[in-house]
């Protein structure tokens, strides 16, 4: 079995958009990441009705990621 070559990459958390979506910079490219297995109220989708507890869900995600990420802006 062949081993996959190791690649260097750099990820930086830029912004928590809502409770299950973040913006990251990966190898000098800005990307939107939706977290699998997390279902939180929508906060930024104009076609959806504003849902309860959206701010609390976003704040929770921010606090959890901030505690784990040393490169938080």
mmCIF file as Biopython writes it, N, C-alpha, C and O atoms, coordinates in Angstrom:
data_model
#
loop_
_atom_site.group_PDB
_atom_site.id
_atom_site.type_symbol
_atom_site.label_atom_id
_atom_site.label_alt_id
_atom_site.label_comp_id
_atom_site.label_asym_id
_atom_site.label_entity_id
_atom_site.label_seq_id
_atom_site.pdbx_PDB_ins_code
_atom_site.Cartn_x
_atom_site.Cartn_y
_atom_site.Cartn_z
_atom_site.occupancy
_atom_site.B_iso_or_equiv
_atom_site.auth_seq_id
_atom_site.auth_asym_id
_atom_site.pdbx_PDB_model_num
ATOM 1   N N  . UNK A ? 1  ? 0.842   -1.172 0.000  1.0 0.0 1  A 1 
ATOM 2   C CA . UNK A ? 1  ? 0.000   0.000  0.000  1.0 0.0 1  A 1 
ATOM 3   C C  . UNK A ? 1  ? 0.892   1.241  0.000  1.0 0.0 1  A 1 
ATOM 4   O O  . UNK A ? 1  ? 1.807   1.359  0.814  1.0 0.0 1  A 1 
ATOM 5   N N  . UNK A ? 2  ? 0.616   2.156  -0.915 1.0 0.0 2  A 1 
ATOM 6   C CA . UNK A ? 2  ? 1.401   3.380  -1.000 1.0 0.0 2  A 1 
ATOM 7   C C  . UNK A ? 2  ? 0.907   4.394  0.011  1.0 0.0 2  A 1 
ATOM 8   O O  . UNK A ? 2  ? -0.296  4.535  0.235  1.0 0.0 2  A 1 
ATOM 9   N N  . UNK A ? 3  ? 1.834   5.087  0.610  1.0 0.0 3  A 1 
ATOM 10  C CA . UNK A ? 3  ? 1.471   6.162  1.538  1.0 0.0 3  A 1 
ATOM 11  C C  . UNK A ? 3  ? 1.222   7.432  0.743  1.0 0.0 3  A 1 
ATOM 12  O O  . UNK A ? 3  ? 1.894   7.718  -0.248 1.0 0.0 3  A 1 
ATOM 13  N N  . UNK A ? 4  ? 0.232   8.185  1.212  1.0 0.0 4  A 1 
ATOM 14  C CA . UNK A ? 4  ? -0.045  9.474  0.579  1.0 0.0 4  A 1 
ATOM 15  C C  . UNK A ? 4  ? 1.051   10.457 0.971  1.0 0.0 4  A 1 
ATOM 16  O O  . UNK A ? 4  ? 1.472   10.489 2.127  1.0 0.0 4  A 1 
ATOM 17  N N  . UNK A ? 5  ? 1.514   11.256 0.021  1.0 0.0 5  A 1 
ATOM 18  C CA . UNK A ? 5  ? 2.544   12.244 0.368  1.0 0.0 5  A 1 
ATOM 19  C C  . UNK A ? 5  ? 1.977   13.297 1.316  1.0 0.0 5  A 1 
ATOM 20  O O  . UNK A ? 5  ? 0.825   13.715 1.196  1.0 0.0 5  A 1 
ATOM 21  N N  . UNK A ? 6  ? 2.810   13.705 2.248  1.0 0.0 6  A 1 
ATOM 22  C CA . UNK A ? 6  ? 2.397   14.760 3.171  1.0 0.0 6  A 1 
ATOM 23  C C  . UNK A ? 6  ? 2.458   16.093 2.447  1.0 0.0 6  A 1 
ATOM 24  O O  . UNK A ? 6  ? 3.396   16.368 1.699  1.0 0.0 6  A 1 
ATOM 25  N N  . UNK A ? 7  ? 1.458   16.907 2.675  1.0 0.0 7  A 1 
ATOM 26  C CA . UNK A ? 7  ? 1.447   18.238 2.081  1.0 0.0 7  A 1 
ATOM 27  C C  . UNK A ? 7  ? 1.322   19.261 3.190  1.0 0.0 7  A 1 
ATOM 28  O O  . UNK A ? 7  ? 0.625   19.043 4.181  1.0 0.0 7  A 1 
ATOM 29  N N  . UNK A ? 8  ? 1.982   20.343 3.017  1.0 0.0 8  A 1 
ATOM 30  C CA . UNK A ? 8  ? 1.903   21.445 3.967  1.0 0.0 8  A 1 
ATOM 31  C C  . UNK A ? 8  ? 0.720   22.326 3.588  1.0 0.0 8  A 1 
ATOM 32  O O  . UNK A ? 8  ? 0.537   22.663 2.419  1.0 0.0 8  A 1 
ATOM 33  N N  . UNK A ? 9  ? -0.071  22.690 4.567  1.0 0.0 9  A 1 
ATOM 34  C CA . UNK A ? 9  ? -1.157  23.620 4.312  1.0 0.0 9  A 1 
ATOM 35  C C  . UNK A ? 9  ? -1.325  24.501 5.536  1.0 0.0 9  A 1 
ATOM 36  O O  . UNK A ? 9  ? -0.944  24.144 6.650  1.0 0.0 9  A 1 
ATOM 37  N N  . UNK A ? 10 ? -1.891  25.627 5.296  1.0 0.0 10 A 1 
ATOM 38  C CA . UNK A ? 10 ? -2.092  26.589 6.372  1.0 0.0 10 A 1 
ATOM 39  C C  . UNK A ? 10 ? -3.548  27.032 6.354  1.0 0.0 10 A 1 
ATOM 40  O O  . UNK A ? 10 ? -4.053  27.488 5.329  1.0 0.0 10 A 1 
ATOM 41  N N  . UNK A ? 11 ? -4.217  26.896 7.491  1.0 0.0 11 A 1 
ATOM 42  C CA . UNK A ? 11 ? -5.592  27.348 7.601  1.0 0.0 11 A 1 
ATOM 43  C C  . UNK A ? 11 ? -5.681  28.415 8.680  1.0 0.0 11 A 1 
ATOM 44  O O  . UNK A ? 11 ? -5.025  28.329 9.718  1.0 0.0 11 A 1 
ATOM 45  N N  . UNK A ? 12 ? -6.501  29.417 8.417  1.0 0.0 12 A 1 
ATOM 46  C CA . UNK A ? 12 ? -6.694  30.501 9.368  1.0 0.0 12 A 1 
ATOM 47  C C  . UNK A ? 12 ? -8.184  30.797 9.453  1.0 0.0 12 A 1 
ATOM 48  O O  . UNK A ? 12 ? -8.835  31.030 8.434  1.0 0.0 12 A 1 
ATOM 49  N N  . UNK A ? 13 ? -8.716  30.789 10.653 1.0 0.0 13 A 1 
ATOM 50  C CA . UNK A ? 13 ? -10.114 31.115 10.856 1.0 0.0 13 A 1 
ATOM 51  C C  . UNK A ? 13 ? -10.289 32.617 10.707 1.0 0.0 13 A 1 
ATOM 52  O O  . UNK A ? 13 ? -9.649  33.392 11.417 1.0 0.0 13 A 1 
ATOM 53  N N  . UNK A ? 14 ? -11.152 33.033 9.784  1.0 0.0 14 A 1 
ATOM 54  C CA . UNK A ? 14 ? -11.370 34.451 9.536  1.0 0.0 14 A 1 
ATOM 55  C C  . UNK A ? 14 ? -12.627 34.970 10.218 1.0 0.0 14 A 1 
ATOM 56  O O  . UNK A ? 14 ? -12.624 36.055 10.799 1.0 0.0 14 A 1 
ATOM 57  N N  . UNK A ? 15 ? -13.717 34.179 10.144 1.0 0.0 15 A 1 
ATOM 58  C CA . UNK A ? 15 ? -14.995 34.676 10.650 1.0 0.0 15 A 1 
ATOM 59  C C  . UNK A ? 15 ? -15.949 33.517 10.898 1.0 0.0 15 A 1 
ATOM 60  O O  . UNK A ? 15 ? -15.980 32.550 10.137 1.0 0.0 15 A 1 
ATOM 61  N N  . UNK A ? 16 ? -16.727 33.624 11.970 1.0 0.0 16 A 1 
ATOM 62  C CA . UNK A ? 16 ? -17.849 32.722 12.182 1.0 0.0 16 A 1 
ATOM 63  C C  . UNK A ? 16 ? -19.070 33.420 11.617 1.0 0.0 16 A 1 
ATOM 64  O O  . UNK A ? 16 ? -19.465 34.476 12.112 1.0 0.0 16 A 1 
ATOM 65  N N  . UNK A ? 17 ? -19.672 32.847 10.589 1.0 0.0 17 A 1 
ATOM 66  C CA . UNK A ? 17 ? -20.812 33.475 9.927  1.0 0.0 17 A 1 
ATOM 67  C C  . UNK A ? 17 ? -22.083 33.223 10.723 1.0 0.0 17 A 1 
ATOM 68  O O  . UNK A ? 17 ? -22.851 34.146 10.993 1.0 0.0 17 A 1 
ATOM 69  N N  . UNK A ? 18 ? -22.297 31.982 11.091 1.0 0.0 18 A 1 
ATOM 70  C CA . UNK A ? 18 ? -23.401 31.632 11.975 1.0 0.0 18 A 1 
ATOM 71  C C  . UNK A ? 18 ? -23.010 30.368 12.733 1.0 0.0 18 A 1 
ATOM 72  O O  . UNK A ? 18 ? -21.831 30.014 12.756 1.0 0.0 18 A 1 
ATOM 73  N N  . UNK A ? 19 ? -23.948 29.693 13.340 1.0 0.0 19 A 1 
ATOM 74  C CA . UNK A ? 19 ? -23.619 28.570 14.210 1.0 0.0 19 A 1 
ATOM 75  C C  . UNK A ? 19 ? -22.987 27.376 13.534 1.0 0.0 19 A 1 
ATOM 76  O O  . UNK A ? 19 ? -22.362 26.556 14.205 1.0 0.0 19 A 1 
ATOM 77  N N  . UNK A ? 20 ? -23.132 27.249 12.208 1.0 0.0 20 A 1 
ATOM 78  C CA . UNK A ? 20 ? -22.567 26.090 11.524 1.0 0.0 20 A 1 
ATOM 79  C C  . UNK A ? 20 ? -21.779 26.432 10.258 1.0 0.0 20 A 1 
ATOM 80  O O  . UNK A ? 20 ? -21.485 25.551 9.451  1.0 0.0 20 A 1 
ATOM 81  N N  . UNK A ? 21 ? -21.444 27.695 10.088 1.0 0.0 21 A 1 
ATOM 82  C CA . UNK A ? 21 ? -20.710 28.127 8.895  1.0 0.0 21 A 1 
ATOM 83  C C  . UNK A ? 21 ? -19.600 29.092 9.293  1.0 0.0 21 A 1 
ATOM 84  O O  . UNK A ? 21 ? -19.818 30.032 10.057 1.0 0.0 21 A 1 
ATOM 85  N N  . UNK A ? 22 ? -18.403 28.842 8.760  1.0 0.0 22 A 1 
ATOM 86  C CA . UNK A ? 22 ? -17.265 29.710 9.045  1.0 0.0 22 A 1 
ATOM 87  C C  . UNK A ? 22 ? -16.560 30.055 7.739  1.0 0.0 22 A 1 
ATOM 88  O O  . UNK A ? 22 ? -16.710 29.363 6.732  1.0 0.0 22 A 1 
ATOM 89  N N  . UNK A ? 23 ? -15.791 31.137 7.775  1.0 0.0 23 A 1 
ATOM 90  C CA . UNK A ? 23 ? -14.908 31.515 6.672  1.0 0.0 23 A 1 
ATOM 91  C C  . UNK A ? 23 ? -13.484 31.237 7.128  1.0 0.0 23 A 1 
ATOM 92  O O  . UNK A ? 23 ? -13.078 31.639 8.218  1.0 0.0 23 A 1 
ATOM 93  N N  . UNK A ? 24 ? -12.732 30.545 6.282  1.0 0.0 24 A 1 
ATOM 94  C CA . UNK A ? 24 ? -11.333 30.265 6.584  1.0 0.0 24 A 1 
ATOM 95  C C  . UNK A ? 24 ? -10.474 30.693 5.407  1.0 0.0 24 A 1 
ATOM 96  O O  . UNK A ? 24 ? -10.948 30.824 4.279  1.0 0.0 24 A 1 
ATOM 97  N N  . UNK A ? 25 ? -9.213  30.904 5.695  1.0 0.0 25 A 1 
ATOM 98  C CA . UNK A ? 25 ? -8.233  31.121 4.635  1.0 0.0 25 A 1 
ATOM 99  C C  . UNK A ? 25 ? -7.353  29.887 4.619  1.0 0.0 25 A 1 
ATOM 100 O O  . UNK A ? 25 ? -6.744  29.525 5.626  1.0 0.0 25 A 1 
ATOM 101 N N  . UNK A ? 26 ? -7.294  29.255 3.477  1.0 0.0 26 A 1 
ATOM 102 C CA . UNK A ? 26 ? -6.509  28.040 3.329  1.0 0.0 26 A 1 
ATOM 103 C C  . UNK A ? 26 ? -5.604  28.201 2.126  1.0 0.0 26 A 1 
ATOM 104 O O  . UNK A ? 26 ? -6.069  28.331 0.994  1.0 0.0 26 A 1 
ATOM 105 N N  . UNK A ? 27 ? -4.309  28.192 2.384  1.0 0.0 27 A 1 
ATOM 106 C CA . UNK A ? 27 ? -3.325  28.372 1.303  1.0 0.0 27 A 1 
ATOM 107 C C  . UNK A ? 27 ? -3.631  29.607 0.464  1.0 0.0 27 A 1 
ATOM 108 O O  . UNK A ? 27 ? -3.662  29.548 -0.765 1.0 0.0 27 A 1 
ATOM 109 N N  . UNK A ? 28 ? -3.853  30.724 1.148  1.0 0.0 28 A 1 
ATOM 110 C CA . UNK A ? 28 ? -4.098  32.032 0.528  1.0 0.0 28 A 1 
ATOM 111 C C  . UNK A ? 28 ? -5.408  32.113 -0.248 1.0 0.0 28 A 1 
ATOM 112 O O  . UNK A ? 28 ? -5.556  32.981 -1.108 1.0 0.0 28 A 1 
ATOM 113 N N  . UNK A ? 29 ? -6.356  31.231 0.038  1.0 0.0 29 A 1 
ATOM 114 C CA . UNK A ? 29 ? -7.654  31.253 -0.621 1.0 0.0 29 A 1 
ATOM 115 C C  . UNK A ? 29 ? -8.746  31.288 0.443  1.0 0.0 29 A 1 
ATOM 116 O O  . UNK A ? 29 ? -8.737  30.484 1.375  1.0 0.0 29 A 1 
ATOM 117 N N  . UNK A ? 30 ? -9.683  32.219 0.303  1.0 0.0 30 A 1 
ATOM 118 C CA . UNK A ? 30 ? -10.790 32.340 1.258  1.0 0.0 30 A 1 
ATOM 119 C C  . UNK A ? 30 ? -11.888 31.340 0.886  1.0 0.0 30 A 1 
ATOM 120 O O  . UNK A ? 30 ? -12.327 31.282 -0.262 1.0 0.0 30 A 1 
ATOM 121 N N  . UNK A ? 31 ? -12.325 30.550 1.879  1.0 0.0 31 A 1 
ATOM 122 C CA . UNK A ? 31 ? -13.331 29.534 1.621  1.0 0.0 31 A 1 
ATOM 123 C C  . UNK A ? 31 ? -14.401 29.542 2.707  1.0 0.0 31 A 1 
ATOM 124 O O  . UNK A ? 31 ? -14.118 29.829 3.870  1.0 0.0 31 A 1 
ATOM 125 N N  . UNK A ? 32 ? -15.638 29.222 2.313  1.0 0.0 32 A 1 
ATOM 126 C CA . UNK A ? 32 ? -16.734 29.057 3.253  1.0 0.0 32 A 1 
ATOM 127 C C  . UNK A ? 32 ? -16.821 27.580 3.612  1.0 0.0 32 A 1 
ATOM 128 O O  . UNK A ? 32 ? -16.822 26.719 2.731  1.0 0.0 32 A 1 
ATOM 129 N N  . UNK A ? 33 ? -16.895 27.290 4.908  1.0 0.0 33 A 1 
ATOM 130 C CA . UNK A ? 33 ? -16.945 25.903 5.378  1.0 0.0 33 A 1 
ATOM 131 C C  . UNK A ? 33 ? -18.224 25.703 6.181  1.0 0.0 33 A 1 
ATOM 132 O O  . UNK A ? 33 ? -18.480 26.424 7.145  1.0 0.0 33 A 1 
ATOM 133 N N  . UNK A ? 34 ? -19.023 24.718 5.776  1.0 0.0 34 A 1 
ATOM 134 C CA . UNK A ? 34 ? -20.212 24.317 6.535  1.0 0.0 34 A 1 
ATOM 135 C C  . UNK A ? 34 ? -19.822 23.099 7.351  1.0 0.0 34 A 1 
ATOM 136 O O  . UNK A ? 34 ? -19.288 22.129 6.813  1.0 0.0 34 A 1 
ATOM 137 N N  . UNK A ? 35 ? -20.085 23.146 8.639  1.0 0.0 35 A 1 
ATOM 138 C CA . UNK A ? 35 ? -19.699 22.052 9.519  1.0 0.0 35 A 1 
ATOM 139 C C  . UNK A ? 35 ? -20.749 20.945 9.475  1.0 0.0 35 A 1 
ATOM 140 O O  . UNK A ? 35 ? -21.935 21.190 9.694  1.0 0.0 35 A 1 
ATOM 141 N N  . UNK A ? 36 ? -20.304 19.744 9.194  1.0 0.0 36 A 1 
ATOM 142 C CA . UNK A ? 36 ? -21.183 18.578 9.106  1.0 0.0 36 A 1 
ATOM 143 C C  . UNK A ? 36 ? -21.598 18.147 10.506 1.0 0.0 36 A 1 
ATOM 144 O O  . UNK A ? 36 ? -20.785 18.145 11.430 1.0 0.0 36 A 1 
ATOM 145 N N  . UNK A ? 37 ? -22.854 17.786 10.655 1.0 0.0 37 A 1 
ATOM 146 C CA . UNK A ? 37 ? -23.349 17.276 11.929 1.0 0.0 37 A 1 
ATOM 147 C C  . UNK A ? 37 ? -23.807 18.352 12.891 1.0 0.0 37 A 1 
ATOM 148 O O  . UNK A ? 37 ? -24.214 18.052 14.014 1.0 0.0 37 A 1 
ATOM 149 N N  . UNK A ? 38 ? -23.746 19.604 12.462 1.0 0.0 38 A 1 
ATOM 150 C CA . UNK A ? 38 ? -24.211 20.713 13.293 1.0 0.0 38 A 1 
ATOM 151 C C  . UNK A ? 38 ? -25.386 21.364 12.576 1.0 0.0 38 A 1 
ATOM 152 O O  . UNK A ? 38 ? -25.261 21.793 11.429 1.0 0.0 38 A 1 
ATOM 153 N N  . UNK A ? 39 ? -26.510 21.436 13.246 1.0 0.0 39 A 1 
ATOM 154 C CA . UNK A ? 39 ? -27.701 22.049 12.663 1.0 0.0 39 A 1 
ATOM 155 C C  . UNK A ? 39 ? -28.127 23.183 13.581 1.0 0.0 39 A 1 
ATOM 156 O O  . UNK A ? 39 ? -28.642 22.948 14.674 1.0 0.0 39 A 1 
ATOM 157 N N  . UNK A ? 40 ? -27.911 24.401 13.138 1.0 0.0 40 A 1 
ATOM 158 C CA . UNK A ? 40 ? -28.241 25.563 13.953 1.0 0.0 40 A 1 
ATOM 159 C C  . UNK A ? 40 ? -29.201 26.482 13.204 1.0 0.0 40 A 1 
ATOM 160 O O  . UNK A ? 40 ? -29.340 26.373 11.986 1.0 0.0 40 A 1 
ATOM 161 N N  . UNK A ? 41 ? -29.854 27.374 13.916 1.0 0.0 41 A 1 
ATOM 162 C CA . UNK A ? 41 ? -30.774 28.313 13.255 1.0 0.0 41 A 1 
ATOM 163 C C  . UNK A ? 41 ? -30.033 29.183 12.237 1.0 0.0 41 A 1 
ATOM 164 O O  . UNK A ? 41 ? -28.893 29.593 12.454 1.0 0.0 41 A 1 
ATOM 165 N N  . UNK A ? 42 ? -30.707 29.446 11.137 1.0 0.0 42 A 1 
ATOM 166 C CA . UNK A ? 42 ? -30.123 30.290 10.098 1.0 0.0 42 A 1 
ATOM 167 C C  . UNK A ? 42 ? -30.123 31.752 10.539 1.0 0.0 42 A 1 
ATOM 168 O O  . UNK A ? 42 ? -31.049 32.219 11.202 1.0 0.0 42 A 1 
ATOM 169 N N  . UNK A ? 43 ? -29.057 32.466 10.153 1.0 0.0 43 A 1 
ATOM 170 C CA . UNK A ? 43 ? -28.973 33.877 10.513 1.0 0.0 43 A 1 
ATOM 171 C C  . UNK A ? 43 ? -28.792 34.776 9.306  1.0 0.0 43 A 1 
ATOM 172 O O  . UNK A ? 43 ? -29.126 35.960 9.368  1.0 0.0 43 A 1 
ATOM 173 N N  . UNK A ? 44 ? -28.279 34.253 8.227  1.0 0.0 44 A 1 
ATOM 174 C CA . UNK A ? 44 ? -27.893 35.128 7.122  1.0 0.0 44 A 1 
ATOM 175 C C  . UNK A ? 44 ? -28.528 34.781 5.780  1.0 0.0 44 A 1 
ATOM 176 O O  . UNK A ? 44 ? -28.178 35.392 4.770  1.0 0.0 44 A 1 
ATOM 177 N N  . UNK A ? 45 ? -29.430 33.840 5.737  1.0 0.0 45 A 1 
ATOM 178 C CA . UNK A ? 45 ? -30.057 33.466 4.466  1.0 0.0 45 A 1 
ATOM 179 C C  . UNK A ? 45 ? -31.326 34.288 4.262  1.0 0.0 45 A 1 
ATOM 180 O O  . UNK A ? 45 ? -32.305 34.101 4.984  1.0 0.0 45 A 1 
ATOM 181 N N  . UNK A ? 46 ? -31.319 35.186 3.297  1.0 0.0 46 A 1 
ATOM 182 C CA . UNK A ? 46 ? -32.460 36.095 3.112  1.0 0.0 46 A 1 
ATOM 183 C C  . UNK A ? 46 ? -33.760 35.389 2.735  1.0 0.0 46 A 1 
ATOM 184 O O  . UNK A ? 46 ? -34.839 35.915 3.007  1.0 0.0 46 A 1 
ATOM 185 N N  . UNK A ? 47 ? -33.685 34.220 2.119  1.0 0.0 47 A 1 
ATOM 186 C CA . UNK A ? 47 ? -34.899 33.524 1.703  1.0 0.0 47 A 1 
ATOM 187 C C  . UNK A ? 47 ? -35.563 32.750 2.841  1.0 0.0 47 A 1 
ATOM 188 O O  . UNK A ? 47 ? -36.663 32.223 2.677  1.0 0.0 47 A 1 
ATOM 189 N N  . UNK A ? 48 ? -34.891 32.682 3.997  1.0 0.0 48 A 1 
ATOM 190 C CA . UNK A ? 48 ? -35.446 31.955 5.143  1.0 0.0 48 A 1 
ATOM 191 C C  . UNK A ? 48 ? -35.909 32.920 6.219  1.0 0.0 48 A 1 
ATOM 192 O O  . UNK A ? 48 ? -35.351 34.004 6.387  1.0 0.0 48 A 1 
ATOM 193 N N  . UNK A ? 49 ? -36.931 32.512 6.939  1.0 0.0 49 A 1 
ATOM 194 C CA . UNK A ? 49 ? -37.427 33.286 8.068  1.0 0.0 49 A 1 
ATOM 195 C C  . UNK A ? 49 ? -36.389 33.272 9.194  1.0 0.0 49 A 1 
ATOM 196 O O  . UNK A ? 49 ? -35.685 32.281 9.386  1.0 0.0 49 A 1 
ATOM 197 N N  . UNK A ? 50 ? -36.303 34.371 9.927  1.0 0.0 50 A 1 
ATOM 198 C CA . UNK A ? 50 ? -35.380 34.439 11.055 1.0 0.0 50 A 1 
ATOM 199 C C  . UNK A ? 50 ? -35.797 33.416 12.101 1.0 0.0 50 A 1 
ATOM 200 O O  . UNK A ? 50 ? -36.963 33.355 12.493 1.0 0.0 50 A 1 
ATOM 201 N N  . UNK A ? 51 ? -34.837 32.614 12.550 1.0 0.0 51 A 1 
ATOM 202 C CA . UNK A ? 51 ? -35.128 31.534 13.484 1.0 0.0 51 A 1 
ATOM 203 C C  . UNK A ? 51 ? -34.668 31.896 14.893 1.0 0.0 51 A 1 
ATOM 204 O O  . UNK A ? 51 ? -33.709 32.648 15.070 1.0 0.0 51 A 1 
ATOM 205 N N  . UNK A ? 52 ? -35.354 31.361 15.879 1.0 0.0 52 A 1 
ATOM 206 C CA . UNK A ? 52 ? -35.019 31.605 17.279 1.0 0.0 52 A 1 
ATOM 207 C C  . UNK A ? 52 ? -33.659 31.000 17.633 1.0 0.0 52 A 1 
ATOM 208 O O  . UNK A ? 52 ? -33.242 30.007 17.036 1.0 0.0 52 A 1 
ATOM 209 N N  . UNK A ? 53 ? -32.983 31.594 18.589 1.0 0.0 53 A 1 
ATOM 210 C CA . UNK A ? 53 ? -31.702 31.146 19.144 1.0 0.0 53 A 1 
ATOM 211 C C  . UNK A ? 53 ? -30.547 31.208 18.150 1.0 0.0 53 A 1 
ATOM 212 O O  . UNK A ? 53 ? -29.523 30.552 18.345 1.0 0.0 53 A 1 
ATOM 213 N N  . UNK A ? 54 ? -30.705 31.985 17.097 1.0 0.0 54 A 1 
ATOM 214 C CA . UNK A ? 54 ? -29.629 32.088 16.112 1.0 0.0 54 A 1 
ATOM 215 C C  . UNK A ? 54 ? -28.384 32.740 16.690 1.0 0.0 54 A 1 
ATOM 216 O O  . UNK A ? 54 ? -27.272 32.277 16.434 1.0 0.0 54 A 1 
ATOM 217 N N  . UNK A ? 55 ? -28.548 33.813 17.469 1.0 0.0 55 A 1 
ATOM 218 C CA . UNK A ? 55 ? -27.393 34.488 18.052 1.0 0.0 55 A 1 
ATOM 219 C C  . UNK A ? 55 ? -26.688 33.590 19.058 1.0 0.0 55 A 1 
ATOM 220 O O  . UNK A ? 55 ? -25.459 33.548 19.097 1.0 0.0 55 A 1 
ATOM 221 N N  . UNK A ? 56 ? -27.447 32.878 19.865 1.0 0.0 56 A 1 
ATOM 222 C CA . UNK A ? 56 ? -26.851 31.987 20.852 1.0 0.0 56 A 1 
ATOM 223 C C  . UNK A ? 56 ? -26.043 30.869 20.175 1.0 0.0 56 A 1 
ATOM 224 O O  . UNK A ? 56 ? -24.968 30.499 20.647 1.0 0.0 56 A 1 
ATOM 225 N N  . UNK A ? 57 ? -26.567 30.342 19.074 1.0 0.0 57 A 1 
ATOM 226 C CA . UNK A ? 57 ? -25.854 29.291 18.345 1.0 0.0 57 A 1 
ATOM 227 C C  . UNK A ? 57 ? -24.547 29.834 17.759 1.0 0.0 57 A 1 
ATOM 228 O O  . UNK A ? 57 ? -23.510 29.175 17.835 1.0 0.0 57 A 1 
ATOM 229 N N  . UNK A ? 58 ? -24.599 31.016 17.186 1.0 0.0 58 A 1 
ATOM 230 C CA . UNK A ? 58 ? -23.401 31.634 16.627 1.0 0.0 58 A 1 
ATOM 231 C C  . UNK A ? 58 ? -22.381 31.943 17.719 1.0 0.0 58 A 1 
ATOM 232 O O  . UNK A ? 58 ? -21.189 31.689 17.545 1.0 0.0 58 A 1 
ATOM 233 N N  . UNK A ? 59 ? -22.840 32.484 18.833 1.0 0.0 59 A 1 
ATOM 234 C CA . UNK A ? 59 ? -21.935 32.792 19.948 1.0 0.0 59 A 1 
ATOM 235 C C  . UNK A ? 59 ? -21.278 31.527 20.497 1.0 0.0 59 A 1 
ATOM 236 O O  . UNK A ? 59 ? -20.097 31.539 20.842 1.0 0.0 59 A 1 
ATOM 237 N N  . UNK A ? 60 ? -22.046 30.429 20.578 1.0 0.0 60 A 1 
ATOM 238 C CA . UNK A ? 60 ? -21.498 29.169 21.061 1.0 0.0 60 A 1 
ATOM 239 C C  . UNK A ? 60 ? -20.383 28.679 20.138 1.0 0.0 60 A 1 
ATOM 240 O O  . UNK A ? 60 ? -19.313 28.281 20.598 1.0 0.0 60 A 1 
ATOM 241 N N  . UNK A ? 61 ? -20.649 28.712 18.826 1.0 0.0 61 A 1 
ATOM 242 C CA . UNK A ? 61 ? -19.637 28.269 17.865 1.0 0.0 61 A 1 
ATOM 243 C C  . UNK A ? 61 ? -18.391 29.132 17.973 1.0 0.0 61 A 1 
ATOM 244 O O  . UNK A ? 61 ? -17.274 28.615 17.971 1.0 0.0 61 A 1 
ATOM 245 N N  . UNK A ? 62 ? -18.576 30.454 18.067 1.0 0.0 62 A 1 
ATOM 246 C CA . UNK A ? 62 ? -17.431 31.358 18.205 1.0 0.0 62 A 1 
ATOM 247 C C  . UNK A ? 62 ? -16.613 31.018 19.445 1.0 0.0 62 A 1 
ATOM 248 O O  . UNK A ? 62 ? -15.386 30.951 19.382 1.0 0.0 62 A 1 
ATOM 249 N N  . UNK A ? 63 ? -17.287 30.804 20.569 1.0 0.0 63 A 1 
ATOM 250 C CA . UNK A ? 63 ? -16.558 30.533 21.814 1.0 0.0 63 A 1 
ATOM 251 C C  . UNK A ? 63 ? -15.801 29.215 21.740 1.0 0.0 63 A 1 
ATOM 252 O O  . UNK A ? 63 ? -14.674 29.129 22.228 1.0 0.0 63 A 1 
ATOM 253 N N  . UNK A ? 64 ? -16.394 28.186 21.140 1.0 0.0 64 A 1 
ATOM 254 C CA . UNK A ? 64 ? -15.735 26.885 21.032 1.0 0.0 64 A 1 
ATOM 255 C C  . UNK A ? 64 ? -14.538 26.954 20.090 1.0 0.0 64 A 1 
ATOM 256 O O  . UNK A ? 64 ? -13.475 26.411 20.393 1.0 0.0 64 A 1 
ATOM 257 N N  . UNK A ? 65 ? -14.705 27.619 18.952 1.0 0.0 65 A 1 
ATOM 258 C CA . UNK A ? 65 ? -13.596 27.710 18.008 1.0 0.0 65 A 1 
ATOM 259 C C  . UNK A ? 65 ? -12.493 28.613 18.525 1.0 0.0 65 A 1 
ATOM 260 O O  . UNK A ? 65 ? -11.311 28.324 18.334 1.0 0.0 65 A 1 
ATOM 261 N N  . UNK A ? 66 ? -12.866 29.700 19.176 1.0 0.0 66 A 1 
ATOM 262 C CA . UNK A ? 66 ? -11.862 30.621 19.703 1.0 0.0 66 A 1 
ATOM 263 C C  . UNK A ? 66 ? -10.981 29.921 20.734 1.0 0.0 66 A 1 
ATOM 264 O O  . UNK A ? 66 ? -9.781  30.183 20.813 1.0 0.0 66 A 1 
ATOM 265 N N  . UNK A ? 67 ? -11.580 29.035 21.520 1.0 0.0 67 A 1 
ATOM 266 C CA . UNK A ? 67 ? -10.822 28.299 22.540 1.0 0.0 67 A 1 
ATOM 267 C C  . UNK A ? 67 ? -9.832  27.325 21.902 1.0 0.0 67 A 1 
ATOM 268 O O  . UNK A ? 67 ? -8.817  26.992 22.514 1.0 0.0 67 A 1 
ATOM 269 N N  . UNK A ? 68 ? -10.114 26.865 20.679 1.0 0.0 68 A 1 
ATOM 270 C CA . UNK A ? 68 ? -9.269  25.867 20.012 1.0 0.0 68 A 1 
ATOM 271 C C  . UNK A ? 68 ? -8.301  26.460 18.992 1.0 0.0 68 A 1 
ATOM 272 O O  . UNK A ? 68 ? -7.298  25.832 18.654 1.0 0.0 68 A 1 
ATOM 273 N N  . UNK A ? 69 ? -8.591  27.658 18.500 1.0 0.0 69 A 1 
ATOM 274 C CA . UNK A ? 69 ? -7.793  28.226 17.421 1.0 0.0 69 A 1 
ATOM 275 C C  . UNK A ? 69 ? -6.843  29.292 17.962 1.0 0.0 69 A 1 
ATOM 276 O O  . UNK A ? 69 ? -7.270  30.273 18.572 1.0 0.0 69 A 1 
ATOM 277 N N  . UNK A ? 70 ? -5.561  29.085 17.729 1.0 0.0 70 A 1 
ATOM 278 C CA . UNK A ? 70 ? -4.586  30.064 18.200 1.0 0.0 70 A 1 
ATOM 279 C C  . UNK A ? 70 ? -4.438  31.236 17.228 1.0 0.0 70 A 1 
ATOM 280 O O  . UNK A ? 70 ? -3.859  32.261 17.586 1.0 0.0 70 A 1 
ATOM 281 N N  . UNK A ? 71 ? -4.954  31.097 16.004 1.0 0.0 71 A 1 
ATOM 282 C CA . UNK A ? 71 ? -4.782  32.168 15.013 1.0 0.0 71 A 1 
ATOM 283 C C  . UNK A ? 71 ? -6.052  32.974 14.811 1.0 0.0 71 A 1 
ATOM 284 O O  . UNK A ? 71 ? -6.251  33.559 13.746 1.0 0.0 71 A 1 
ATOM 285 N N  . UNK A ? 72 ? -6.911  33.012 15.818 1.0 0.0 72 A 1 
ATOM 286 C CA . UNK A ? 72 ? -8.158  33.793 15.743 1.0 0.0 72 A 1 
ATOM 287 C C  . UNK A ? 72 ? -7.813  35.258 15.594 1.0 0.0 72 A 1 
ATOM 288 O O  . UNK A ? 72 ? -6.936  35.766 16.292 1.0 0.0 72 A 1 
ATOM 289 N N  . UNK A ? 73 ? -8.499  35.946 14.684 1.0 0.0 73 A 1 
ATOM 290 C CA . UNK A ? 73 ? -8.267  37.394 14.499 1.0 0.0 73 A 1 
ATOM 291 C C  . UNK A ? 73 ? -8.911  38.186 15.608 1.0 0.0 73 A 1 
ATOM 292 O O  . UNK A ? 73 ? -8.822  39.414 15.621 1.0 0.0 73 A 1 
#
